[in-house]
Amino acid sequence: MSFSAFSTRQHGCPRIFTGWAEQRRSLTATLSTNRRDDVPIYDRLVQPDDYRRSSLETWGAMACGWERWRAEIEATSAPIRDWMLKSLALEPGDTVLELAAGPGDTGFSAAAIVGETGRLISTDFSPDMVEVARRRSAELGLGNVEHRIMNAEHMELEDDSVDGVLCRFGFMLMADAAAALSETRRVLRPGGRLALAVWCSAERNPWISIAGRMLVERGHVPAPEPGSPGMFTMANAERTRRLLEDAGFADVRTKEVPVRFTYRSLDEYVHRARDTGGVFSKAFAEADDDERAALEAELGTRFAPFAAGSCYEFPGVALAVIAD
Ligand SMILES: C[S@@+](CC[C@H](N)C(=O)[O-])C[C@H]1O[C@@H](n2cnc3c(N)ncnc32)[C@H](O)[C@@H]1O
């Protein structure tokens, strides 16, 4: 089943792909003209265009779930957002760019710092995600935000045109993170800084890796290939530092930021994971009723060490980076 053949409608989302098919076709065409099929992604060769297409569809399908769970995601990620903003040290009047912004909250906090004389360019390659961010900035009443559909691997921005760049949990998911980092360096003015966050290793992020391992072990998804884009691809601080240095960043500092994921029940975990996690959502959509029940029961068993009363509490650790 192709990814576009299912939707999250069973959780009350509207039809996903209506209204922007044309926009998506043109974006996909743009991505295709940037073909770099021979680009090594860290250790191995991937098919970048195939990956980009399916990633774009996945994120389009997940946008409504990210909007639904925005407050919970933001509450968990707040320590990471705060470290990134503090390290970026923006000033009133600055122009700040957010890449892979999703619902956009990291950038919206930056918009408040740069103020009316400054500007936030909030971007994501998924038109649906950009709409989610647009609704959120309107809700917040922000007047200094420009929303753009933009693939971070190929930015339609002038050289030396921004003072700071934010990217939380984006680079590791891109087909060509090295290209996106070079583009970031290109659009940053001399002395401008990048603040990014990626996830540390699977072992240190059981909130997601336990479920992922279960889906692999039960044959729902293939094991992730080492080095291909994914949640933990940039977990190694030294390799991430080298990627940034290769992209032209001279001074790279890293910091591990711990977070805590709280779920009110197993049911909430499953709903949230189905609404926001492409792989999880696809596996559950394709499983029959018996297998879905078996998956939930097995999750309950595997999560037992993290039970806290009727809730579940998981640790997580992000690798945050500031570079200039
Ligand atoms: C894990 S979400 C993170 C969203 C947000 N930054 C946050 O921290 O809440 C990843 C986001 O990256 C976007 N994305 C993935 N690949 C991208 C690319 N090549 N260019 C721009 N955005 C991309 C997805 O559409 C999605 O919104």
The ligand as a MOL file (V3000), in Angstrom:
LIG
                    3D

  0  0  0     0  0            999 V3000
M  V30 BEGIN CTAB
M  V30 COUNTS 27 29 0 0 0
M  V30 BEGIN ATOM
M  V30 1 C 9.9670 15.8240 13.4840 0
M  V30 2 S 9.1610 17.1310 12.6410 0 CHG=1
M  V30 3 C 9.7880 18.5060 13.5780 0
M  V30 4 C 8.8870 19.7130 13.5330 0
M  V30 5 C 9.3500 20.8980 14.3900 0
M  V30 6 N 10.6390 21.3900 13.9660 0
M  V30 7 C 9.3790 20.5370 15.8490 0
M  V30 8 O 10.4570 20.4360 16.4290 0
M  V30 9 O 8.2900 20.3910 16.4250 0 CHG=-1
M  V30 10 C 10.1090 17.1980 11.1540 0
M  V30 11 C 9.6670 18.2650 10.1670 0
M  V30 12 O 10.6510 18.3110 9.1400 0
M  V30 13 C 10.0250 18.5940 7.9060 0
M  V30 14 N 10.9830 18.2120 6.8460 0
M  V30 15 C 11.4820 16.9800 6.5790 0
M  V30 16 N 12.3580 17.0210 5.5640 0
M  V30 17 C 12.4370 18.3240 5.1740 0
M  V30 18 C 13.1820 19.0240 4.1820 0
M  V30 19 N 14.0180 18.3870 3.3550 0
M  V30 20 N 13.0320 20.3660 4.0790 0
M  V30 21 C 12.1810 21.0220 4.8960 0
M  V30 22 N 11.4210 20.4200 5.8310 0
M  V30 23 C 11.5630 19.0910 5.9910 0
M  V30 24 C 8.7360 17.7900 7.9910 0
M  V30 25 O 7.7510 18.2230 7.0900 0
M  V30 26 C 8.3410 17.9990 9.4650 0
M  V30 27 O 7.4890 19.1070 9.6030 0
M  V30 END ATOM
M  V30 BEGIN BOND
M  V30 1 1 1 2
M  V30 2 1 2 3
M  V30 3 1 2 10
M  V30 4 1 3 4
M  V30 5 1 4 5
M  V30 6 1 5 6
M  V30 7 1 5 7
M  V30 8 2 7 8
M  V30 9 1 7 9
M  V30 10 1 10 11
M  V30 11 1 11 12
M  V30 12 1 11 26
M  V30 13 1 12 13
M  V30 14 1 13 14
M  V30 15 1 13 24
M  V30 16 1 14 15
M  V30 17 1 14 23
M  V30 18 2 15 16
M  V30 19 1 16 17
M  V30 20 1 17 18
M  V30 21 2 17 23
M  V30 22 1 18 19
M  V30 23 2 18 20
M  V30 24 1 20 21
M  V30 25 2 21 22
M  V30 26 1 22 23
M  V30 27 1 24 25
M  V30 28 1 24 26
M  V30 29 1 26 27
M  V30 END BOND
M  V30 END CTAB
M  END
